[in-house]
Amino acid sequence: MGAALRLVGVSVDSADAATLAGWWADVLGGTVAAFAEAGFWSVSADALGGVNLGFGQVDQPTPGKNRLHVDFAVVDRSAAVGQLVQAGATVVYEGAWQGVTWTTLADPDGNLFDVTDTP
């Protein structure tokens, strides 16, 4: 391949993109850039390591399970999950496989994401 690809963002469709972007900015300690006229909000945060989370306004999000989700690493998974649940996330699954442990959560819009404390 001629040009090297570099990940700069992950985008999520939402029926309430502005609110969901605000929620993610709050839990990540980041900021929201609003492009309301385009129906798009972008969250940047140090925790994202230079990758932005984008939220696009749609009339109806794609139904069913996410085909893509993001994973976050933390030092204390139990504490982080507790804080996320208190902020409005929902625990969906607790997983372990070959020494890797994680918690799958859903954000207030139902989008899945994982939190692990396994390096």
MORA-V686445 format. One record per pair of residues at least 24 apart in sequence whose ideal C-beta (glycine too) atoms are under 6 Angstrom apart, sorted by the first residue. I is the first residue (numbers start at 1). J is the second residue. Records with the same first field share a line. If there is no record, write none. Layout:
BEGIN
I=J, J
END
This chain:
BEGIN
7=51
9=51, 52, 54
10=53, 70
11=54, 56
12=55, 111
13=56, 58, 61
14=55, 109
15=61
17=41, 55, 56, 57
20=55, 109
21=55
23=108
24=53
27=87
66=111, 112
69=112, 113
70=113
71=114
72=115
73=116
74=115, 117
77=115, 117
80=115
81=115
END
